[in-house]
Amino acid sequence: MLLSLGLGAGLAMSLYAFQPLVPVPAALAHYDDLPRRLIRLAHIAAIMLPLINIVLGPWFDRLSLPSPVRETASWLLLAGAAILPAALALEAALPAVIPLHLSAPPAIAFCVGMFLVSAGAYRINFSQEVSHAGSGRRGAEDAGDHHRPFQKVPRRA
């Protein structure tokens, strides 16, 4: 959902970003003003943070971390991805709340989650993860196939 919202926000911003098709909202009139920078950052966060979660998700079971720490990292990454874009958009819409630093806790939560994942990944022997031999994937009958040049791999129908 966040990916769709982030992409939708990007499309909406494109209506007034360079050659306005619609009137620029008064709060976003100046390209380098803080509210406009915050709304751009919210748009990027709504796209990139969920993508980071999607990329990391399949690796969580492989992390060299106790289960409660893995779960905590997962929740921190999910909460940061869900709350940070909303907090940034709120700060852009209501500049009076900027001094409250509403975006700081979800940004810190996401970073702490990422730090935990990094600590767990640091202790993994990735040389075993790279080989797909015996992975059960289709076409892995000959485990050596992935090491041969393409022209030497037997053709399969």
N, C-alpha and C positions, 0 to 999 in steps of 0.2 A: 504494500500500500504506500509506503514511504517513497519508493522509487517512482510510482505513478504521480504522487503529489509533488515530488521534486521536479519531475519532468514537466508537469503541468505548470508549476511555478515558473520554470524557465521559459515556457511558451508565453505565459502572461507577461513576464518581464520583457520579452522581446517586442511586445506591442508598443512599448515606450522607450526602449533602451537607446536606440541610435537615431532612427528616423521615425518619430512617434506616429503610430496609427490611431492612438487614443491619447487624450490629455494625460500628462504625467501627474500622478498624485502629488499634491503639494508637499507632503512629507518626504518625497523622493525626488524632488525637482533637481537637486544638484548632484551630479554623478559621484563626486567624492565625499559627500556628506555621510556621516556615520550611519544614519538609518538605511540609506541605500546600500552601503557596504554590508550592513548586517543582513538585509534581505537577500543579497547575493550569496552571502556565506550560508544562510539558512537553506537556500536552494541547493548549494553544493553539498552541504551536510546531509540533506535529505536523500541525496543520491549516493554519495560515497560511503557513508557509514553503514547503510544496509548492505552495500556490495562487499564491504570488508567483512561483515558478519557472514555473508553467504560464502565467501572464499574461506574463511576460517572454520566455519561450522563442521565440515567433514574431518577436520584435523583434531577436534577436541578430544576424541577418544584415544588418540595416540599421544597426547601430551603427557609428559612425565610429571604429573601433578596429582595430589590426592583428589578424590572425587569431589569433596566439598569445595576445594579451591577451583577446580574446573567449573563447577556449577556457578560459583560466585563470579568468576571471570565471564562466563556466558551471560549471566544476568546483567553485569555491569556494561558489557558491550551492547546488549539489547536495549537497556534503559537509556544509555547514552545516545544510541542511534535514534530512538523514538522521541526523546525529550529535547535534545539539543536543537534540532531544527525549529521546533515549536517555541522554545525559549528565545532563540535568535529572532524569529519572526515577531514575537511579542515585544522584544526590546526595540525592534525597528518600528513597530506600529505605535508603541507608547514610549517615546524617549525618556519620559519621567522615571521609568523603572530601570533604566540603564545603570544607575548607581547601585541598584540591588544586586547586580551581577547574577541574574537568573540563569545565564548560560554557563556559568562557571561550574556548578556541581555536575551537570551532565557531561560536560567536556572532561572534567577530572575523572568521573566514573568511567567514561570510555577509555581514557588513557590508562587508568589503573588496570582495567580489564585487559587491555593490550599488553601492558607490562607483565601481567601474570601469564598470558599466553606465550609471550617471548621467553619468560623464565622456563616454562615447561618445554618449549621447543628447543631451547638451548641444550637441554639434557637428552635429546633424542638422537639416535644414531641414524641419520638420514641416508646413509649408504645402503641400508636395507630397504628403505622406503622407495628408492629410485627404481629398483628392479621390479618389473611387473610380471616376472616369470612366476608361473603357478598361481596367478591371481584369479584364475577361473574365468577370465574374460574370453569371449569368443575368439577363436583363432590362436589361442595360447597352447595348443596341443604340443607344438614343438617349442619348448621354452627358449631355445636359442634363436628363434626367428627374429626377435626384436634386435638382435645384435648383427644380423646380416645386412648387407646392402640391399636396397629394394629389388634390384634386378635378380638377385639370387634367392629371394624368398619364393617358395613354390606358390603357384597361383591356386587360389581357392575359388570355387564358384559361388 
